Amino acid sequence: MSSMIPEFKTLLFEEKEPHIGLVTMNRPNQLNAINLDMLEDFESLFQALSRDDSIRVLIITGAGKGYSSGADLNDAMIYKDSEAFADPEKFLKLVQERYAALILGMRRIPQPIISAVNGPAAGGGFSMTLASDLRVASKEAYFVASFINIGLSGGELGCSFLLPRLVGLAHASDILLTGRKIRADEAEKIGLVNKMVPLEELLETALSYGRLMVGKSVGGLKLTKRVLSENINAPSLENAVNLENRNQTVLVFSGEFFKMVQKFSTGK
């Protein structure tokens, strides 16, 4: 384990292979529901990873039979009479923004994230898969934007932003308005997941993507993730190219460019 990574209450972390971190949400009896402890653990993890270039790729999965069932609704019942539910402003600050920070944190860390979806990914768990850079799913996996099923808007934790950009507005409207299960084969067909594989091949498939990435430079991975996030909303081709030009110029002078070009040209 990287020396920068702290201990957690609800997550298991290991450096599965050199430079590839594997984080497992570890509340299997609750289908890895996201509670306040897990939010704090992810916040600590992201703070550490933002300072630690030794981990270049992060894989996220769930313990047991599922990825994550989303926000722990037992928390909502426990805290119903607490300060958080005293008025909308307090709820926004103490609950809603804390959950949303998980999704923003996933997009902000420099490491590309691969979600290895081993079962249900619902609600906030579904949102986490959308905030990942790549998604691989077992045949048993399914996805549910369950917010609308419990009286909330389907636009939650970045779904209304990320999902249409992944699968298009028509598919996103279907998923968010109906709250129905999207099984792994359909998810692969519409581009929600990059690859569907048997459960026993899931982690190896995620690692195979990770191995390809760790052969690249740290800066190359970091700025590729960043440019994809920025340029999906670029107002013009010219704006997009200007950001690309800046990134490429920075990386040419990083020191890695000539080393890697030399290896490529010599075939070593």
C-alpha positions in Angstrom: 0.0 0.0 0.0 1.1 3.5 -0.8 2.4 5.2 2.4 0.1 8.1 1.6 -3.1 6.1 1.8 -4.8 6.3 5.3 -6.9 3.5 7.0 -10.6 3.4 6.4 -13.8 2.3 8.1 -15.8 1.3 5.0 -13.2 0.9 2.2 -10.5 -1.6 1.5 -7.5 -0.2 -0.4 -4.6 -2.1 -1.9 -2.0 -1.4 -4.6 -3.1 -4.4 -6.6 -0.3 -4.1 -9.1 2.5 -1.5 -9.3 0.8 1.9 -9.7 -2.8 0.5 -9.8 -4.9 1.1 -6.8 -7.9 -1.1 -6.0 -10.5 0.3 -3.7 -13.4 -2.0 -2.6 -16.5 -0.5 -1.0 -16.8 -2.8 2.0 -20.3 -2.9 3.4 -21.5 -6.1 1.8 -24.4 -6.7 4.2 -25.8 -3.3 3.1 -25.0 -3.9 -0.6 -22.2 -1.3 -0.1 -24.7 1.5 0.6 -23.0 4.8 0.9 -23.2 6.2 4.4 -21.6 9.2 6.0 -18.5 7.2 7.1 -18.0 6.1 3.5 -18.2 9.7 2.2 -15.5 10.6 4.7 -13.4 7.7 3.7 -13.6 8.6 0.0 -12.8 12.2 0.8 -9.6 11.1 2.7 -8.7 8.7 -0.2 -9.1 11.4 -2.8 -7.0 13.9 -0.8 -4.3 11.3 -0.6 -4.4 10.4 -4.2 -4.3 14.0 -5.3 -0.9 14.2 -3.6 0.4 10.8 -4.6 1.6 10.2 -8.2 2.7 6.6 -7.3 -0.9 5.5 -7.9 -1.6 6.2 -11.5 -4.9 4.4 -12.0 -7.7 3.7 -9.6 -10.2 0.7 -9.8 -13.4 0.9 -7.8 -15.5 -2.1 -7.0 -17.8 -3.5 -4.3 -17.5 -6.3 -1.8 -20.0 -9.2 -2.0 -22.8 -9.3 -4.5 -23.0 -5.7 -5.6 -21.2 -2.6 -6.6 -23.3 -0.1 -4.5 -27.0 0.3 -3.8 -26.5 4.1 -3.4 -27.1 6.3 -0.4 -27.9 4.4 2.8 -31.6 5.2 3.3 -31.3 4.0 6.9 -29.2 7.1 7.4 -32.0 9.2 6.2 -34.4 7.6 8.7 -31.8 7.9 11.5 -31.1 11.6 10.8 -34.7 12.5 9.9 -35.1 14.4 13.2 -31.6 15.7 13.3 -30.2 19.1 12.5 -29.7 18.1 8.8 -33.5 17.8 8.3 -34.3 21.0 10.2 -34.6 23.1 7.1 -33.6 22.9 3.4 -30.5 25.0 3.8 -29.1 22.7 6.5 -30.0 19.6 4.4 -28.3 21.1 1.4 -25.1 21.7 3.4 -25.0 18.6 5.6 -26.4 16.0 3.3 -26.9 16.9 -0.4 -23.6 18.7 -1.0 -21.7 16.0 0.9 -23.0 13.2 -1.4 -22.4 15.4 -4.5 -18.8 16.0 -3.4 -18.1 12.3 -3.9 -18.9 12.6 -7.6 -17.0 15.9 -7.9 -14.0 14.3 -6.1 -13.9 11.4 -8.6 -13.7 13.8 -11.5 -11.1 16.1 -9.8 -8.5 13.5 -8.9 -5.8 13.1 -11.5 -6.0 9.3 -11.7 -8.3 7.8 -14.3 -10.9 5.7 -12.6 -12.2 2.3 -13.8 -15.4 1.0 -12.2 -15.6 -2.8 -12.0 -19.3 -3.3 -11.6 -19.9 -6.7 -10.1 -23.7 -6.4 -9.4 -26.3 -3.8 -8.8 -25.2 -0.1 -9.2 -28.2 1.9 -8.1 -28.8 5.5 -7.1 -25.5 7.0 -5.9 -23.7 3.8 -6.9 -25.0 4.4 -10.5 -23.8 8.0 -10.3 -20.3 6.7 -9.3 -20.1 4.5 -12.4 -21.0 7.5 -14.5 -18.2 9.6 -12.9 -15.7 6.9 -13.7 -13.6 7.2 -16.8 -14.1 3.5 -17.9 -16.8 1.0 -16.8 -16.5 -2.8 -17.1 -19.4 -4.9 -15.9 -20.1 -8.5 -15.1 -23.0 -10.2 -16.7 -24.8 -10.1 -13.3 -24.5 -6.3 -13.1 -27.3 -3.9 -13.6 -27.8 -0.1 -13.3 -30.7 1.8 -11.8 -31.2 5.6 -11.6 -33.4 4.9 -8.6 -33.9 8.6 -7.6 -37.3 9.0 -9.4 -38.5 5.7 -7.7 -38.3 7.3 -4.3 -40.0 10.6 -5.1 -36.9 12.6 -6.1 -35.8 14.1 -9.4 -33.9 11.8 -11.8 -31.3 14.6 -12.0 -29.1 13.6 -9.0 -25.3 13.5 -8.3 -24.3 14.5 -11.8 -26.6 12.1 -13.6 -28.3 14.8 -15.7 -24.9 16.0 -16.9 -22.9 12.8 -17.3 -25.4 10.3 -18.6 -26.5 12.2 -21.7 -22.9 12.7 -22.6 -22.3 8.9 -22.4 -25.4 7.5 -24.0 -27.2 10.4 -25.7 -30.3 12.3 -24.6 -32.8 9.6 -25.7 -31.3 6.8 -23.7 -30.7 9.1 -20.8 -34.3 10.3 -20.8 -35.4 6.6 -20.7 -33.1 5.7 -17.9 -33.8 8.8 -15.7 -37.6 9.0 -16.3 -38.5 5.4 -15.8 -36.0 4.3 -13.1 -35.9 0.8 -14.7 -33.1 -1.7 -14.5 -30.5 -1.5 -17.3 -28.9 -4.9 -17.4 -25.3 -5.4 -18.4 -26.0 -6.5 -22.0 -28.2 -3.4 -22.7 -25.6 -1.2 -20.9 -22.9 -2.5 -23.2 -25.1 -2.0 -26.3 -25.9 1.6 -25.6 -22.3 2.5 -24.5 -23.0 2.8 -20.8 -20.2 0.3 -20.2 -17.1 -0.3 -22.2 -17.1 -4.1 -21.8 -19.3 -6.9 -20.3 -17.5 -10.0 -19.1 -18.1 -13.0 -16.9 -17.9 -12.2 -13.2 -14.7 -14.3 -12.8 -13.0 -12.2 -15.5 -14.2 -8.8 -14.2 -11.2 -7.7 -12.1 -8.7 -9.0 -14.6 -10.4 -7.0 -17.4 -10.2 -3.9 -15.2 -6.6 -4.6 -14.5 -5.9 -5.1 -18.2 -7.1 -1.5 -18.9 -5.0 -0.3 -16.0 -1.9 -2.0 -17.2 -2.1 -0.2 -20.5 -2.5 3.1 -18.8 0.4 2.8 -16.3 2.8 2.4 -19.2 2.0 6.0 -20.0 3.4 9.1 -18.3 1.8 10.5 -15.2 1.3 13.9 -16.9 -0.1 12.2 -20.0 -2.8 10.4 -18.0 -3.6 13.4 -15.9 -4.0 15.9 -18.7 -5.9 13.4 -20.9 -8.5 13.0 -18.2 -8.6 16.7 -17.7 -8.9 17.6 -21.4 -11.8 15.1 -21.9 -13.6 16.7 -19.0 -13.1 20.2 -20.2 -13.5 19.8 -24.0 -16.8 17.9 -23.8 -18.2 21.4 -23.2 -15.8 23.4 -25.3 -17.7 26.3 -27.0 -15.8 25.7 -30.3 -13.2 23.6 -31.9 -10.8 26.5 -31.6 -11.2 26.6 -27.8 -10.7 22.9 -27.6 -7.6 23.0 -29.7 -6.2 25.9 -27.7 -6.4 23.7 -24.5 -4.8 20.8 -26.3 -2.0 23.0 -27.5 -1.3 24.2 -24.0 -1.3 20.6 -22.6 1.0 19.3 -25.3 3.5 22.1 -24.9 3.6 21.5 -21.1 4.2 17.8 -21.7 6.9 18.2 -24.4 8.9 20.1 -21.7 8.1 17.7 -18.9 11.1 15.4 -19.6 9.0 12.3 -20.3 8.3 13.1 -24.0 11.9 12.6 -25.3 12.4 9.5 -23.2 9.3 7.8 -24.5 9.9 8.9 -28.1 13.4 7.4 -27.9 12.0 4.1 -26.6 9.4 4.1 -29.3 11.8 4.9 -32.1 14.3 2.2 -31.0 11.6 -0.4 -30.4 12.8 -1.0 -26.9 
